[in-house]
């Protein structure tokens, strides 16, 4: 069905991290992704997966008078009668509760969910993805100026994953086949990307399958989870939607302790807007140091530059209060929907919080943003923009490495999303460490 042969998965999760070459083994400490390859599943699992195939494209709502098996647009169900993990989690929320926003703020208690092995989850995904091309490979760029490290780096992943309702119902990617957008397969591509890079902190936008997919699965992988929906999500205007989209923040509980959580509905010109942010103060369990992580998604589309600037100013004011005027180091992840030429970018770059954009460090002069973080084709034409950023406190944090972007050749002429990449935005991944200067940090005992 696709060019190239199907490949085998790594035999263990540890193999998702590249082993450095012999010449640099003693100094190379960055966790780097290895190729995640897909294998044919055992016949029994394949048969059972085929038996449960038949989920139509629109949020698992069956077409009247049709069975899933006869539906030519059906996708593989992630759960099946032999599944160890997912059969109880694959159900989507009923459309009858989509307007009850409070329901989306009530999370499943992770105490009732058994832990799972990431390798088992990958094996579940490979059943679904066996007929798709191999995932696209990206390299980590080592940005360290010193190879002496006293503590484990903090890996942060930023990603607009593309809301399912918007991808199928509103975004109109004219070069992307609808089959490539089936949730039953696309969610496995998203999970595969997350598992490949093993972030300690994961910041997502356009999440409209939080309660039936990401919260139950990632909590079982050891993450503490938070979600804040948009008050008037555009997803709710799509038939058979799965509820509102919003921002989500996940962190590994064995690495960090939550000290404070702040949910923000951003304002612009004194009016509350439809955009939100989650801000969490965390304590690093290894060092005892505090730092702050924020995730946001600003207003989209041309013509809204002043509006985005006002939202950015509001977010910065909130961050100044939460970080005690930059006493606590800060990492801000988001889809800002703004090119580096926009005023909101300038606001963050010149803020008293002393922030820098991590992905500038991949440029030859360290001053230029990547040429794109999103690339798609719509009826209005081809859109290639830099909209996604990871900002950080440059006095107290340093970037040890960053994940390279997909090349134009890898993305292909039909652009994103595609059969082997699930979103129209690229994921950004950075490794951070604290600058070793104790007086610059605020410890838990000091607040």
Secondary structure, 3 states (H helix, E strand, C coil): CCCCCCCCCCCCHHHHECCCCCCCCCCCCCCCECCCCCCCCCHHHHHHHHHCCCECCCCCCCCCCCCHHHCCCCECCCCCCCCCCCCCCCCCCCHHHCCCHHHHHCCCCHHHCCCCCHHHHHHHHHHHHCCCCCCCCCCEEECCCCCCCCCCCEEEEEEECCCHHHHHHCCCCCCCCHHHHCHHHHHHHHHHHHHHHCCCEEEEEEECCHHHHHHHHHHHCCEEEEEEECCCCHHHHCCCCCCCCEEEEEEECCCEEEEEEEEEEEEECCEEEEEEEEEEEEEECCCCEEEEEEEEECCCCCCCHHHHHHHHHHHHHHHHHHCCCCCCEEEEEEECCCCCCCHHHHHHHCCCCCEEEHHHHHCCCCCCCCCCCEEEEECCEEEEECCEEEEEECCCEEEEEEECCCCHHHHCCCCCCECCECCCECCEEEEEEECCCHHHCCEHHHC
